[in-house]
Amino acid sequence: MSGTDIATATTDLAGDPGDAGPGIDTHTVDSLRTWLVDCVAAHLERPADTVDTAVKLSDYGLDSLYVLAVAAELEDYLDISLDPTVMWDNPTIDALSEALIEELAAQDA
């Protein structure tokens, strides 16, 4: 995927950059999992129903540039600041969804 394609995918998934995602009260592990599946599917250019949330993202061949792109998309979508290592520390969509809920709760406190 080219840099232009990634920017387009970012806009399509995160919406208007000025339009922050809903607050902690509306995010759930399931809603974040769904968003992440859609994001990964867009980067892989494959249907969302073919993305397994228990498979390591690296097993899909996603590299460090992808990780940085998704971290930026998450920051825009959730309107929070994330350490990109959260993606490495939580290598599956399932683990990342759980970690993001904890991060939202911590930043909301």
Secondary structure, 3 states (H helix, E strand, C coil): CCHHHHHHHHHHHHCCCCCCCCCCCCCCHHHHHHHHHHHHHHHHCCCHHHCCCCCEHHHHCCCHHHHHHHHHHHHHHHCCCCCCHHHHHCCEHHHHHHHHHHHHHHHHC
